[in-house]
Each structure stands twice: as structure tokens, then as C-alpha cells.
Amino acid sequence: MRVVYPLLAAALLSACVTGSTTGGQESTQTPAQTPTQTQEPSPAPSPSSEPTPSQSEQPGQTPSQTPSQPDVQVAECTQETFDATRQTIEGQQEAFATGDFATARTFSSQSFQSSVSVEQFQEIIVGTYPFLIDSPELAFPECQRETDTVLMRVEVAGSPSIVLIYRLVLEDDGWFIDGASIAGTREDVNA
């Protein structure tokens, strides 16, 4: 019996180290590679449980299809796309800092706005993302694009720093937040 407990603990620890979970489901994604865009910290989300970025498009690579989603074309997250998605996140963050949840919600996608009222949105932010309300510093180390969707990794300054993954969608020639999920702390995500 003494041998069984250490083996069971080792198996559980091994599963924790080798597999990652998002929203309670096992993730089949590979670890993120080198970020495609790097920016200094600046003032970010709209909530949802979305997966973390699975691949970084490297300069010189041609757009390819991801194995888990054969119909999705991976595209380069250009500087223009990076700047536009960052501005959307920062605009929402500025509205959070002033307590204007109605304006903060306007940075969300049409489908999110149609399913979540301003009051519900405020409850979600205050209950799940209270660290965004006090105008924290944000860093934007990674951007990945798949056709009309961008996954943006955002690090919220703190002790420890919190890592969020924003999912933005292209609507009416603009980028809107379709969701955000907490990926963990910087130490968890980089471990």
C-alpha cells in the first residue's frame, strides 16, 4: 500500500505537467512557440472560456492548416492586426477603469452583446476579472491569427502576473472581443 500512494501521486503530477486544461477539458494543443509580436506594457477583457494559442506563425512560414481544425487557415498576425486588436483590448480596459461597463461591452463581439446584458457583463467582470477594474499595466507578448480570429496573450501586472487569452473576431472591418479566459499565472504558463 505504501508503494501505491507514491505511484498514484507521481501519475497525477505527471498528468498535471504534461497536459493542460482549459475550462475543465483536456487540451490537445502544443505549447506556444516564440511570440510573433512583442510590445511594452500598457493599459484589457470580455469573458469566456477559450483555448490558449497553440501555434505561433513564424516569419517566412506560409499559411497552413492546423491539424485539429483542418478548415481554419493560419495567417500571419501582422503589425496592423496586432495594433488593432491591442487597441480594442486597451479601449475596453479604459472603460473598466472608469466603471463604464456599458461602454466596455461595446468592445465585445455582436454575438456576445446579443447574449449578455450590461448588468450580466458587469457581474462577470467584477466576479471573475476584478483585477482588471483597477487599471493594471498590461503586456501583449503574443498574437496569433486564424482567418477572422485572433488569439492575444495578455499579461496583467501583479504578484504574480496573471495571463489571459483574449479571443477577438473580425466584424465590420474591426476587431471585437469575443471572449477571454484566464490561462494562469506567468509562472504557470511559462513552466
C-alpha positions in Angstrom: 0.0 0.0 0.0 2.9 2.3 0.7 4.1 1.8 -2.9 0.7 2.5 -4.4 0.3 6.1 -3.0 3.7 7.4 -4.3 3.0 5.9 -7.7 -0.5 7.4 -7.8 0.9 10.8 -6.8 3.6 10.6 -9.4 1.0 9.7 -12.1 -1.2 12.6 -11.1 1.8 15.0 -11.1 2.9 13.7 -14.5 -0.6 14.3 -15.9 -0.5 17.9 -14.5 2.9 18.6 -16.0 2.3 17.1 -19.5 -1.4 18.0 -20.0 -3.0 21.4 -19.8 -6.7 22.1 -19.2 -8.9 24.9 -20.3 -12.4 25.1 -19.0 -12.1 21.6 -17.3 -11.4 19.9 -20.6 -8.1 18.3 -21.6 -6.2 20.4 -24.2 -4.6 18.7 -27.2 -2.7 21.8 -28.1 1.1 22.1 -28.3 3.0 24.6 -26.2 3.2 28.1 -27.6 6.3 28.9 -29.5 8.1 32.2 -29.7 5.7 35.2 -29.7 5.2 36.9 -33.1 4.9 40.4 -31.8 6.3 42.0 -28.6 5.1 45.3 -27.1 5.8 47.0 -23.8 3.2 47.0 -21.0 0.2 49.3 -21.4 -3.4 49.5 -20.1 -7.9 44.9 -21.0 -11.4 41.7 -21.4 -14.8 40.3 -22.1 -15.1 36.9 -20.6 -15.4 33.4 -22.0 -13.6 30.0 -21.7 -11.4 29.9 -24.8 -8.3 27.8 -25.6 -4.8 29.2 -25.4 -2.9 29.8 -28.5 -1.5 26.6 -29.9 1.0 27.8 -32.5 2.9 30.9 -33.4 3.2 31.8 -37.0 6.9 32.4 -37.7 8.2 34.8 -40.3 8.8 33.1 -43.5 6.2 30.4 -42.9 3.3 30.1 -45.4 -0.2 29.9 -44.0 -1.1 26.3 -43.1 -3.9 24.4 -41.7 -3.8 23.3 -38.1 -4.2 19.5 -37.5 -7.0 19.9 -35.0 -9.0 22.3 -37.2 -8.4 21.4 -40.9 -10.7 24.1 -42.3 -9.0 27.0 -40.4 -6.3 28.9 -42.2 -3.5 30.2 -40.1 -2.5 33.7 -41.1 0.3 36.0 -40.0 -0.6 38.4 -37.2 0.7 41.5 -38.9 1.7 44.6 -37.1 -1.6 46.2 -38.3 -3.7 43.3 -36.9 -1.6 43.3 -33.6 -2.1 47.1 -33.2 -5.9 47.0 -33.9 -6.6 44.1 -31.5 -4.4 45.7 -28.8 -6.4 49.0 -29.2 -9.6 47.1 -28.8 -8.4 45.5 -25.5 -7.0 48.8 -24.2 -10.2 50.6 -25.1 -12.2 48.2 -23.1 -9.7 48.4 -20.2 -10.0 52.2 -20.2 -13.8 51.8 -19.9 -13.4 49.4 -17.0 -11.1 51.9 -15.2 -13.8 54.5 -15.2 -16.5 52.0 -14.2 -18.3 52.4 -17.6 -19.4 48.8 -18.2 -21.9 49.8 -21.0 -19.0 51.3 -23.0 -16.7 48.4 -22.1 -19.3 46.0 -23.5 -19.3 47.8 -26.9 -15.8 46.4 -27.5 -17.3 42.9 -27.5 -18.5 41.0 -30.5 -22.1 41.2 -31.7 -22.8 37.7 -30.6 -21.5 38.4 -27.1 -23.5 41.6 -26.8 -26.7 39.9 -28.0 -26.4 37.2 -25.4 -25.0 39.1 -22.3 -26.7 42.2 -20.9 -24.7 45.1 -19.4 -25.7 44.0 -15.9 -24.6 40.4 -16.6 -21.4 41.7 -18.1 -20.6 43.8 -15.1 -21.3 40.8 -12.8 -18.9 38.6 -14.8 -16.1 41.2 -14.8 -16.5 42.0 -11.1 -16.8 38.3 -10.2 -14.2 36.8 -12.4 -11.9 39.5 -13.5 -11.8 42.1 -10.7 -8.1 42.7 -11.2 -8.9 44.5 -14.5 -11.0 47.2 -12.8 -8.1 49.0 -11.1 -6.4 49.9 -14.4 -3.5 47.4 -14.3 -0.5 47.5 -16.6 -0.8 45.1 -19.5 1.8 43.4 -21.7 1.0 41.9 -25.1 3.6 39.3 -25.7 1.9 37.1 -28.3 -0.6 37.4 -31.1 -1.9 34.5 -33.3 -4.3 34.8 -36.2 -6.5 32.2 -37.8 -8.5 33.8 -40.7 -11.0 36.2 -38.9 -10.0 35.3 -35.4 -7.1 36.5 -33.3 -5.8 35.0 -30.0 -3.9 37.6 -28.0 -1.9 36.6 -24.9 -2.1 39.4 -22.3 -0.2 39.5 -19.1 -1.7 41.6 -16.3 0.9 43.1 -14.0 0.7 41.9 -10.4 2.2 39.4 -8.0 2.0 37.0 -9.6 1.3 38.3 -13.1 -2.0 36.9 -14.5 -2.1 35.6 -18.1 -5.2 36.0 -20.1 -6.0 34.7 -23.6 -8.3 37.1 -25.5 -10.3 35.8 -28.5 -11.1 38.6 -30.9 -13.2 38.3 -34.1 -13.2 40.5 -37.2 -16.6 42.2 -37.7 -17.4 45.1 -39.9 -13.7 45.8 -40.6 -12.9 46.0 -36.9 -11.7 43.6 -34.2 -14.1 42.8 -31.3 -13.6 40.8 -28.1 -15.5 37.5 -28.3 -14.1 36.2 -25.0 -11.2 36.0 -22.6 -10.0 33.3 -20.3 -7.5 33.1 -17.5 -4.7 30.8 -18.6 -2.9 31.0 -15.2 0.0 33.0 -13.8 3.1 33.8 -15.8 5.0 31.1 -13.8 2.3 28.5 -14.6 2.1 29.3 -18.3 5.9 29.6 -18.8 6.7 26.5 -16.8 
